[in-house]
């Protein structure tokens, strides 16, 4: 198997590499004592040019539980970028201080550019509307634990245009030959043409729908994402869409699919009713917690510690 040098895009990973990452994550989760000091003496740079809660905190938790240390920032205004330091100089300097760099930016392709400026491993914690590969890996880990990875019928619901977690997961799940994919969204938030073309090339069946009602009965998984208001470039009126694009317990009960699991990368706003939290459909909090073993695994693999 080819070495994994960086985690920039899910497109860079083969199914064999993904399976290896998930296997290491499973071992870490089952045997935490075995790994608790594996990062002793290592420093991980955490560069968040864009706000984050789960990704940033789960990486920092993973590092500390592995016995490592972090340096970095979560406010670009406190860095030398404010003094007009170039992105290139910032990356070269900070990479020199650390063993591995985790970064999030608003700019698509910034993580790949950073990987070309240093020989230290780079992990993309999200770049604009493009990719969020570590979220996708924890999504796959969740799916593997709750269901299976192969031959799934999966629905994507909500903002499929700007939601980078959807983009990454569509790419990844296509490696496991799903039975069918359903894209459910308002027309102005539809999945990009390039993803449909990719599915066509792989001869994977898909459907496009404007509402969830009647389209959840045959799903194994419903993957919900919030409206990415911070990334919308054209004027769109959100308020009229809220009622139609909220998953409620009433809707799930009517669909008569008791084995359906509901996933969400979080944070949620209005798109999943809180009454679903107390049903067996809810796996989104488990999903969030799965970020710890997966991100532990990525760090250990990139630093060649496993």
Secondary structure, DSSP 8 states (H G I E B T S, - for coil): ------BS-GGG--HHHHHHHHHHHHHHHH-HHHHTTTTTT-EEEEEESS--SHHHHHHHHHHHHTT-EEEEES-GGGSGGGGT--HHHHHHHHHHH-SEEEEEESSTTHHHHHHTT-SSEEEEEEETTTB-HHHHHHHHHHHHHHS-SSS-EEEEEE-TTT-HHHHHHHHHHGGG--SEEEEE--GGG---HHHHHHHHHTT--EEEES-STTSSTT-SEEEEE---GGG--S----GGGTTTT-B-HHHHHHHT-TT-EEEE-S--SSSB-GGGGGSTTB-HHHHHHTHHHHHHHHHHHHTT--
